[in-house]
């Protein structure tokens, strides 16, 4: 819908209903497909002029060169802390590369989604952030899975580890000491960092404790010490994070200068046969919307899962929606679906009251049936009611035929998932090669609709975050030419290069929406990169290495280890 609107109203100058956009199953997006690339309207203009279909196919190299890139910051951090590890001030100055051309959300990523989240899960009493956007000769820099929040978490979690190292404190305990306590929610970070919004709910220490228990932290530290005596270098890295999902409300995001509303839409129709069609304004590109939304509707209406069909990605049939990014499909899109279903249930109760000659206030909707409270024998099934309302022979006064409800949901706040990830690595002193031995992820995404889909999102996110830490990076030569513009030159990890993930959850429902959901699409990417980097630098502690820029390639790690003779003795 947004692409159609931009192409029609702002590029071609034609009514938007003259264009129909259909997005088939084309694979993941991860931010790169938000931007309206110039080829899109050019194809339309060419088709119009030639009077025949036109198809544009980009090559892999064109994709690498011309699509948006992500995460290019240079950041200086100052931290004030007491000797016992309580952080009193956090100051950040960041240069954010915007590329040579400004992309759709380029300015919002390092500001709203980075700078405003620099409190993380911590109760810092003073926070200052200054971000300067910089034009360069690179590709456009915009959203990439996590979009600003991974950069904020990386800055925070590296700073926490550096504080712990400087004060010779356990990094887990420094985190615990600075966590926002559960009874402080809703919590507004210091200095109006969130511009009027508050974190919704959280129990950060619980997630940390669960991660420490799963990894057997005390025994792991003993194993690390023994390994060092044997000339092996194990590292343990932490990452405690929060993120903001939903990118809402519209008034708030508009005040940040985004130039768009960010509500979401849904239509739910129940046909005479009792079959349900759900049409969402959200955009599915592999996240499992078809399953999750169908589960939600089937559970709420008390019908079979197979009786629900989910449709999306066609501007002709779907109500206007803002699409999928910012982990908003459940926290915003599913809530719009839920609202439409509640309206159908209320209408069903009114109709059943008319048919049963009962007071609507005395009726209960449960397991796909409407019955008089205390008299379950006086019952109408939702299928019977769907047939009756579709035929319209006898309806209550003022009731329109058919179960067909459309909702537009603009949430009052973001939702704020959180968690703690722990990565365990071993670094080979002879080669600089990093091997991930274990990866433990404890995430709290609020109430969970489909555990398998949630786990899949977390697994994929971790893989992308690990890859950023160890392998991936856009490389330009002195002439501004991208030299990592193919799969021969750009390191994407294989399954053999990644560990088996150990995942678990805590559940802290969000009070922002009636489902208590928060969002999960980006949690793995946000948490994993600093966990891996902190683990590698913990392994390199005997070599006196305190910081390295990503990606931590074997050559870079080896050079750091051997810069002072490579004896493995700190100092």
C-alpha positions as CSV (number, residue, x, y, z in Angstrom):
1,X,0.0,0.0,0.0
2,X,2.7,2.5,0.9
3,X,4.7,1.7,-2.3
4,X,1.6,2.2,-4.3
5,X,0.8,5.5,-2.6
6,X,4.3,6.8,-3.1
7,X,4.5,5.7,-6.7
8,X,1.1,7.1,-7.6
9,X,0.8,10.3,-5.7
10,X,4.4,11.5,-5.3
11,X,6.2,10.1,-8.4
12,X,3.7,9.5,-11.3
13,X,1.0,12.0,-10.3
14,X,-1.9,9.6,-10.8
15,X,-4.7,8.4,-8.6
16,X,-3.5,5.5,-6.4
17,X,-6.5,3.3,-7.2
18,X,-5.2,3.2,-10.8
19,X,-2.3,1.0,-9.6
20,X,-2.6,-2.5,-8.1
21,X,0.3,-4.0,-6.2
22,X,0.6,-7.7,-5.6
23,X,3.5,-9.0,-3.6
24,X,3.9,-12.8,-4.1
25,X,6.0,-15.0,-1.8
26,X,9.4,-13.5,-2.6
27,X,11.4,-14.4,0.5
28,X,12.6,-12.4,3.5
29,X,12.8,-8.6,3.6
30,X,14.8,-7.6,6.7
31,X,14.4,-3.9,5.9
32,X,15.9,-3.8,2.4
33,X,12.4,-4.0,0.7
34,X,11.0,-1.0,2.6
35,X,12.5,1.5,0.2
36,X,10.8,2.4,-3.1
37,X,13.6,1.8,-5.5
38,X,13.5,3.9,-8.7
39,X,13.2,0.9,-10.9
40,X,9.6,0.3,-9.6
41,X,8.0,3.4,-11.1
42,X,10.3,3.2,-14.2
43,X,8.8,-0.3,-15.0
44,X,5.3,1.2,-14.8
45,X,6.2,4.1,-17.1
46,X,7.8,1.7,-19.6
47,X,4.9,-0.7,-19.6
48,X,2.5,2.2,-20.1
49,X,4.5,3.6,-23.0
50,X,5.1,0.3,-24.7
51,X,1.7,-1.1,-24.1
52,X,3.0,-4.4,-23.0
53,X,4.2,-6.1,-19.8
54,X,7.7,-5.1,-18.6
55,X,9.7,-7.2,-16.2
56,X,12.8,-6.0,-14.3
57,X,15.2,-8.5,-12.8
58,X,18.3,-7.3,-10.9
59,X,21.5,-9.4,-10.8
60,X,23.0,-10.5,-7.5
61,X,25.8,-7.9,-7.8
62,X,23.3,-5.1,-8.6
63,X,21.4,-6.2,-5.4
64,X,24.6,-5.9,-3.3
65,X,25.5,-2.5,-4.8
66,X,22.2,-0.7,-5.0
67,X,19.9,-2.0,-2.2
68,X,20.1,-0.4,1.2
69,X,22.9,-1.4,3.5
70,X,22.7,-1.3,7.3
71,X,24.6,-0.5,10.6
72,X,27.4,1.9,9.8
73,X,28.2,3.8,12.9
74,X,31.3,5.3,14.5
75,X,30.6,5.8,18.2
76,X,32.4,7.3,21.1
77,X,31.1,6.4,24.6
78,X,31.8,7.9,28.0
79,X,30.5,6.1,31.1
80,X,30.3,7.4,34.7
81,X,30.3,4.6,37.3
82,X,30.9,4.1,41.0
83,X,33.6,1.6,42.2
84,X,30.9,-1.0,42.9
85,X,29.6,-0.9,39.3
86,X,26.6,1.4,39.5
87,X,26.5,3.4,36.3
88,X,25.6,7.1,37.0
89,X,25.9,8.6,33.5
90,X,26.0,7.3,29.9
91,X,27.1,9.7,27.1
92,X,27.2,8.7,23.4
93,X,28.4,10.6,20.3
94,X,27.7,8.7,17.0
95,X,28.5,9.4,13.4
96,X,25.9,7.6,11.4
97,X,26.6,6.9,7.7
98,X,23.5,7.7,5.5
99,X,25.2,6.7,2.2
100,X,25.3,8.9,-0.9
101,X,21.5,9.1,-1.2
102,X,18.9,9.4,1.5
103,X,16.7,6.4,1.8
104,X,13.1,6.1,3.1
105,X,13.7,5.8,6.9
106,X,17.4,6.6,6.9
107,X,17.2,9.4,9.4
108,X,14.8,7.6,11.8
109,X,17.1,4.5,12.3
110,X,20.0,6.2,14.1
111,X,17.7,8.7,15.9
112,X,14.3,7.3,17.0
113,X,15.3,3.6,17.0
114,X,18.9,4.0,18.2
115,X,19.4,7.2,20.3
116,X,16.0,6.8,22.1
117,X,16.8,3.3,23.2
118,X,20.2,3.9,24.7
119,X,19.0,3.3,28.2
120,X,18.4,-0.4,27.3
121,X,17.3,-2.4,30.4
122,X,19.2,-0.2,32.7
123,X,18.2,2.6,35.2
124,X,20.8,5.1,34.2
125,X,20.1,8.4,36.0
126,X,21.7,10.5,33.2
127,X,21.8,9.8,29.5
128,X,23.0,12.0,26.7
129,X,23.1,11.1,23.0
130,X,24.3,13.1,20.0
131,X,23.9,11.6,16.5
132,X,25.3,13.2,13.4
133,X,24.2,11.9,10.0
134,X,26.9,11.9,7.4
135,X,26.6,11.6,3.6
136,X,29.3,9.4,2.1
137,X,30.1,7.6,-1.2
138,X,28.5,4.2,-0.1
139,X,25.1,2.7,-0.8
140,X,22.1,4.0,1.0
141,X,22.1,3.0,4.7
142,X,18.7,2.2,6.2
143,X,16.9,-0.5,8.1
144,X,18.4,-3.9,8.5
145,X,16.8,-6.5,10.8
146,X,16.6,-4.7,14.2
147,X,17.2,-1.2,12.6
148,X,18.9,1.0,15.2
149,X,18.1,-1.3,18.1
150,X,21.1,-3.6,17.5
151,X,23.4,-0.6,17.3
152,X,22.0,0.7,20.6
153,X,22.3,-2.7,22.3
154,X,25.9,-3.1,20.9
155,X,27.0,0.3,22.3
156,X,25.4,-0.5,25.7
157,X,26.6,-4.0,26.1
158,X,30.1,-3.3,25.1
159,X,30.2,-0.4,27.5
160,X,28.9,-2.6,30.4
161,X,31.6,-5.2,29.7
162,X,34.3,-2.5,29.6
163,X,33.0,-1.1,32.9
164,X,33.1,-4.6,34.5
165,X,36.6,-5.2,33.2
166,X,37.9,-1.8,34.3
167,X,36.6,-2.3,37.8
168,X,37.4,-6.1,37.9
169,X,33.8,-7.0,38.5
170,X,31.7,-9.9,37.1
171,X,29.9,-8.6,34.0
172,X,26.7,-10.5,34.9
173,X,26.6,-8.7,38.3
174,X,27.2,-5.3,36.8
175,X,24.2,-5.9,34.6
176,X,22.1,-7.1,37.5
177,X,23.1,-4.1,39.6
178,X,21.9,-1.6,37.0
179,X,18.7,-3.4,35.8
180,X,15.4,-1.5,36.1
181,X,13.5,-3.4,38.9
182,X,10.2,-5.1,38.1
183,X,8.2,-2.8,40.4
184,X,9.4,0.3,38.5
185,X,7.2,-0.3,35.5
186,X,5.9,1.5,33.6
187,X,9.3,3.1,33.4
188,X,10.4,6.3,31.6
189,X,14.1,6.4,30.9
190,X,16.0,9.4,32.2
191,X,16.1,12.8,30.6
192,X,12.9,12.1,28.6
193,X,14.9,9.8,26.3
194,X,11.7,8.2,25.0
195,X,10.0,11.5,24.3
196,X,7.0,10.8,26.5
197,X,6.7,7.0,26.2
198,X,7.4,4.4,28.9
199,X,8.6,0.9,28.9
200,X,5.6,-1.3,29.4
201,X,6.7,-4.3,31.5
202,X,9.8,-6.3,32.3
203,X,11.6,-8.6,34.7
204,X,15.1,-8.4,33.5
205,X,16.9,-10.2,36.3
206,X,14.7,-13.2,35.9
207,X,15.8,-13.7,32.3
208,X,19.5,-13.2,33.3
209,X,19.1,-15.8,36.1
210,X,17.6,-18.3,33.8
211,X,20.4,-17.8,31.3
212,X,23.1,-18.2,34.0
213,X,21.4,-21.4,35.2
214,X,21.2,-22.9,31.7
215,X,24.8,-22.2,31.0
216,X,26.0,-23.4,34.4
217,X,27.9,-20.1,34.9
218,X,30.0,-20.9,37.9
219,X,31.3,-24.1,36.5
220,X,31.8,-22.4,33.1
221,X,34.1,-19.8,34.7
222,X,36.1,-22.6,36.3
223,X,36.3,-24.4,33.0
224,X,37.5,-21.2,31.4
225,X,40.3,-20.7,34.0
226,X,41.4,-24.3,33.6
227,X,41.5,-23.9,29.8
228,X,43.7,-20.8,30.1
229,X,46.2,-22.7,32.2
230,X,46.3,-25.2,29.3
231,X,46.9,-22.5,26.7
232,X,43.3,-22.5,25.4
233,X,41.2,-19.4,25.2
234,X,37.6,-19.6,26.1
235,X,35.4,-16.5,26.3
236,X,31.9,-15.9,27.8
237,X,29.9,-13.0,26.4
238,X,26.7,-11.5,27.7
239,X,24.0,-9.4,26.1
240,X,21.0,-8.1,28.0
241,X,18.7,-6.2,25.7
242,X,15.3,-4.5,25.2
243,X,13.8,-3.5,22.0
244,X,10.8,-1.4,20.9
245,X,8.3,-3.1,18.7
246,X,5.4,-1.7,16.7
247,X,6.9,1.7,16.0
248,X,3.9,3.5,17.4
249,X,1.7,5.4,18.2
250,X,1.3,7.3,15.0
251,X,1.3,10.7,16.8
252,X,4.6,9.8,18.5
253,X,6.3,8.5,15.4
254,X,5.0,11.6,13.5
255,X,6.5,13.9,16.1
256,X,9.9,12.2,15.4
257,X,9.6,13.4,11.8
258,X,8.8,10.0,10.1
259,X,6.1,11.5,7.9
260,X,3.7,8.6,8.1
261,X,1.2,7.0,10.4
262,X,2.0,3.5,11.7
263,X,-1.4,2.0,12.6
264,X,-2.5,-1.3,11.1
265,X,-5.7,-2.7,9.5
266,X,-7.6,-6.0,9.4
267,X,-10.8,-7.3,7.9
268,X,-12.5,-10.5,9.2
269,X,-15.4,-12.0,7.3
270,X,-17.4,-15.1,8.2
271,X,-19.4,-16.5,5.3
272,X,-22.7,-18.3,5.4
273,X,-20.9,-21.6,5.6
274,X,-19.1,-20.6,8.8
275,X,-15.8,-20.3,7.0
276,X,-13.6,-17.2,7.8
277,X,-11.4,-15.1,5.6
278,X,-8.9,-12.8,7.4
279,X,-7.4,-10.0,5.3
280,X,-4.5,-8.2,7.0
281,X,-2.8,-5.0,6.0
282,X,0.5,-6.5,7.3
283,X,2.8,-8.1,4.8
284,X,4.0,-11.6,5.1
285,X,7.4,-12.6,3.7
286,X,8.1,-15.8,5.6
287,X,7.2,-15.0,9.2
288,X,4.2,-17.3,9.4
289,X,1.3,-14.8,9.4
290,X,-0.9,-17.3,7.7
291,X,-0.5,-19.7,10.7
292,X,-0.4,-17.3,13.6
293,X,-3.4,-15.1,12.6
294,X,-5.4,-18.2,11.7
295,X,-4.6,-19.7,15.2
296,X,-5.7,-16.4,16.8
297,X,-9.0,-16.2,15.0
298,X,-9.8,-19.9,15.3
299,X,-9.1,-19.8,19.1
300,X,-11.2,-16.7,19.6
301,X,-14.2,-17.9,17.6
302,X,-14.0,-21.5,18.7
303,X,-13.8,-22.9,15.2
304,X,-11.4,-25.3,13.4
305,X,-8.1,-23.9,12.2
306,X,-8.8,-25.3,8.7
307,X,-11.9,-23.1,8.6
308,X,-9.7,-19.9,8.6
309,X,-8.0,-18.5,5.5
310,X,-5.5,-15.6,5.8
311,X,-5.1,-13.2,2.8
312,X,-2.5,-10.4,2.4
313,X,-0.2,-8.6,-0.1
314,X,-2.8,-7.4,-2.6
315,X,-3.8,-3.8,-2.6
316,X,-7.1,-4.6,-4.4
317,X,-8.4,-6.8,-1.6
318,X,-6.6,-5.7,1.6
319,X,-7.5,-2.6,3.6
320,X,-4.8,0.1,3.6
321,X,-2.0,-1.0,5.9
322,X,1.6,0.0,6.7
323,X,3.1,-3.4,6.3
324,X,5.7,-5.5,8.2
325,X,8.8,-4.2,9.9
326,X,9.7,-3.2,13.4
327,X,8.4,-6.6,14.7
328,X,4.9,-5.1,14.4
329,X,2.8,-7.8,12.7
330,X,1.6,-9.3,15.9
331,X,1.9,-6.4,18.3
332,X,-0.1,-4.1,15.9
333,X,-1.5,-6.2,13.0
334,X,-2.7,-9.2,15.1
335,X,-4.4,-6.8,17.5
336,X,-6.3,-5.3,14.6
337,X,-7.5,-8.8,13.7
338,X,-8.4,-9.4,17.3
339,X,-10.5,-6.3,17.4
340,X,-12.5,-7.3,14.3
341,X,-13.1,-10.7,15.8
342,X,-14.4,-9.2,19.0
343,X,-16.9,-7.1,17.0
344,X,-18.1,-10.3,15.3
345,X,-18.5,-12.0,18.7
346,X,-20.5,-9.1,20.0
347,X,-22.7,-9.0,17.0
348,X,-23.2,-12.8,17.3
349,X,-24.3,-12.3,20.9
350,X,-26.9,-9.7,19.9
351,X,-28.2,-11.9,17.2
352,X,-28.3,-15.0,19.5
353,X,-30.2,-12.9,22.1
354,X,-32.8,-12.1,19.4
355,X,-33.1,-15.7,18.3
356,X,-33.2,-17.1,21.8
357,X,-35.5,-14.3,23.1
358,X,-33.0,-13.5,25.8
359,X,-31.3,-10.4,27.2
360,X,-27.9,-9.8,25.4
361,X,-26.3,-9.1,28.8
362,X,-27.2,-12.7,29.9
363,X,-25.4,-14.3,27.0
364,X,-21.9,-16.0,27.0
365,X,-19.7,-16.7,24.0
366,X,-17.6,-19.8,24.6
367,X,-16.1,-22.5,22.4
368,X,-17.9,-21.4,19.3
369,X,-21.3,-21.2,20.9
370,X,-23.5,-18.5,22.4
371,X,-25.7,-19.6,25.3
372,X,-27.7,-18.1,28.1
373,X,-25.6,-17.9,31.3
374,X,-26.5,-20.8,33.5
375,X,-28.7,-22.5,30.8
376,X,-26.2,-24.1,28.4
377,X,-29.0,-25.9,26.6
378,X,-30.3,-22.7,25.1
379,X,-27.5,-22.4,22.5
380,X,-26.7,-21.2,19.1
381,X,-23.4,-22.2,17.3
382,X,-21.4,-19.5,15.5
383,X,-22.1,-21.4,12.3
384,X,-25.8,-21.2,12.9
385,X,-25.5,-17.5,13.6
386,X,-23.3,-16.9,10.5
387,X,-26.0,-18.5,8.3
388,X,-28.8,-16.5,10.0
389,X,-27.0,-13.2,9.7
390,X,-26.0,-13.9,6.1
391,X,-29.6,-14.7,5.1
392,X,-31.0,-11.7,7.0
393,X,-34.5,-13.2,7.4
394,X,-34.9,-12.1,11.0
395,X,-32.4,-9.7,12.5
396,X,-32.5,-7.4,15.5
397,X,-33.6,-3.9,14.6
398,X,-30.7,-1.9,13.2
399,X,-28.5,-4.9,12.6
400,X,-26.9,-5.2,9.1
401,X,-26.6,-8.6,7.5
402,X,-23.3,-10.6,7.4
403,X,-20.4,-10.9,9.7
404,X,-17.9,-8.5,8.2
405,X,-15.7,-6.3,10.3
406,X,-12.8,-4.0,9.6
407,X,-10.5,-2.5,12.2
408,X,-7.7,0.0,12.2
409,X,-5.5,-0.2,15.3
410,X,-3.1,2.5,16.4
411,X,-1.5,1.3,19.7
412,X,-0.9,3.7,22.5
413,X,2.7,2.7,22.9
414,X,5.5,0.5,21.6
415,X,5.9,-2.9,23.2
416,X,9.3,-3.8,24.8
417,X,10.6,-7.4,24.5
418,X,13.7,-8.2,26.5
419,X,16.1,-11.0,27.4
420,X,19.6,-12.1,28.0
421,X,21.8,-14.1,25.6
422,X,25.1,-15.8,26.6
423,X,27.7,-16.9,24.0
424,X,30.6,-19.2,24.8
425,X,33.5,-19.3,22.3
426,X,37.0,-20.7,21.9
427,X,39.6,-18.7,20.0
428,X,42.5,-20.6,18.4
429,X,45.7,-18.7,19.2
430,X,47.5,-20.1,16.1
431,X,44.9,-19.0,13.6
432,X,42.6,-16.4,15.2
433,X,39.6,-18.6,14.3
434,X,36.6,-18.2,16.6
435,X,34.4,-21.3,17.3
436,X,31.1,-20.9,19.1
437,X,30.8,-23.7,21.6
438,X,27.4,-22.8,23.1
439,X,24.7,-20.2,22.6
440,X,22.0,-19.7,25.2
441,X,19.1,-17.3,24.5
442,X,16.4,-16.4,27.1
443,X,13.9,-14.1,25.5
444,X,10.7,-12.5,26.8
445,X,8.3,-11.6,24.0
446,X,5.1,-11.5,26.1
447,X,2.4,-14.0,25.4
448,X,3.3,-16.5,22.7
449,X,0.8,-17.6,20.0
450,X,2.9,-20.1,18.2
451,X,6.1,-21.3,20.0
452,X,7.6,-23.0,16.9
453,X,7.3,-19.8,14.9
454,X,8.8,-17.8,17.8
455,X,11.7,-20.1,18.1
456,X,12.3,-20.0,14.3
457,X,12.4,-16.2,14.4
458,X,14.9,-16.2,17.3
459,X,17.1,-18.8,15.5
460,X,17.2,-16.8,12.3
461,X,17.9,-13.6,14.1
462,X,20.8,-15.1,16.1
463,X,22.3,-16.4,12.8
464,X,22.2,-12.9,11.3
465,X,23.7,-11.3,14.5
466,X,26.5,-13.9,14.8
467,X,27.3,-13.3,11.1
468,X,27.6,-9.5,11.6
469,X,29.9,-10.1,14.6
470,X,32.2,-12.6,12.9
471,X,31.8,-12.6,9.1
472,X,29.8,-9.9,7.3
473,X,30.8,-6.4,6.2
474,X,30.6,-4.2,3.2
475,X,34.1,-3.3,2.0
476,X,34.8,-0.3,-0.4
477,X,38.1,0.5,-2.0
478,X,39.7,4.0,-2.1
479,X,37.7,4.8,-5.2
480,X,34.4,4.1,-3.5
481,X,33.8,0.8,-5.4
482,X,32.1,-2.0,-3.5
483,X,34.6,-4.9,-3.5
484,X,32.4,-7.3,-1.5
485,X,29.6,-7.3,-4.0
486,X,29.2,-11.0,-4.6
487,X,28.8,-14.2,-2.7
488,X,32.5,-14.9,-3.6
489,X,33.6,-11.9,-1.7
490,X,30.9,-11.4,1.0
491,X,31.0,-13.9,3.8
492,X,27.6,-15.4,4.6
493,X,27.9,-18.3,7.1
494,X,26.8,-21.8,6.4
495,X,24.9,-23.9,8.9
496,X,28.2,-25.7,9.8
497,X,29.6,-22.4,11.0
498,X,26.7,-21.8,13.5
499,X,26.0,-23.6,16.8
500,X,22.9,-25.4,18.0
501,X,20.9,-22.8,20.0
502,X,19.7,-23.4,23.5
503,X,16.5,-21.3,23.8
504,X,14.0,-20.7,26.6
505,X,11.6,-18.0,27.6
506,X,10.2,-16.0,30.4
507,X,6.7,-14.6,29.9
508,X,5.9,-11.0,31.0
509,X,2.7,-10.0,29.2
510,X,2.5,-6.5,27.7
511,X,-0.3,-4.3,29.1
512,X,-0.3,-2.2,25.9
513,X,-2.6,-4.6,24.0
514,X,-5.3,-7.1,24.9
515,X,-3.3,-10.0,23.6
516,X,-0.3,-9.3,25.9
517,X,2.0,-9.9,23.0
518,X,5.3,-7.9,22.4
519,X,7.1,-9.0,19.2
520,X,9.9,-11.4,18.3
521,X,11.1,-10.8,14.7
522,X,14.3,-8.9,15.6
523,X,15.2,-10.1,19.1
524,X,17.8,-12.6,18.0
525,X,19.6,-10.1,15.8
526,X,19.6,-7.4,18.5
527,X,21.0,-9.6,21.2
528,X,23.4,-11.8,19.5
529,X,26.0,-9.5,18.0
530,X,27.3,-8.0,21.3
531,X,27.1,-11.4,23.0
532,X,29.5,-12.9,20.4
533,X,31.8,-9.9,20.4
534,X,31.9,-9.8,24.2
535,X,32.7,-13.5,24.3
536,X,35.6,-13.1,21.8
537,X,37.0,-10.2,23.8
538,X,36.7,-12.1,27.0
539,X,38.7,-14.9,25.4
540,X,41.3,-12.3,24.4
541,X,41.6,-10.8,27.9
542,X,44.9,-12.5,28.6
543,X,46.4,-10.8,25.6
544,X,45.3,-7.3,26.8
545,X,42.9,-6.8,23.9
546,X,40.0,-4.6,25.0
547,X,38.2,-3.7,21.8
548,X,38.0,-4.7,18.1
549,X,35.8,-3.5,15.3
550,X,33.5,-5.9,13.6
551,X,33.6,-8.3,11.8
552,X,36.0,-10.2,14.0
553,X,37.7,-12.1,11.2
554,X,40.5,-14.7,12.0
555,X,43.2,-12.3,10.6
556,X,42.0,-9.4,12.7
557,X,41.8,-11.5,15.9
558,X,45.1,-13.2,15.2
559,X,46.9,-9.8,14.7
560,X,45.3,-8.5,18.0
561,X,46.5,-11.6,19.9
562,X,50.0,-11.3,18.6
563,X,50.4,-7.5,18.7
564,X,52.4,-7.7,21.9
565,X,54.2,-11.0,21.4
566,X,51.2,-13.2,21.8
567,X,52.2,-14.6,25.1
568,X,48.6,-14.7,26.5
569,X,49.4,-12.8,29.6
570,X,47.4,-9.7,30.2
571,X,49.4,-6.5,30.2
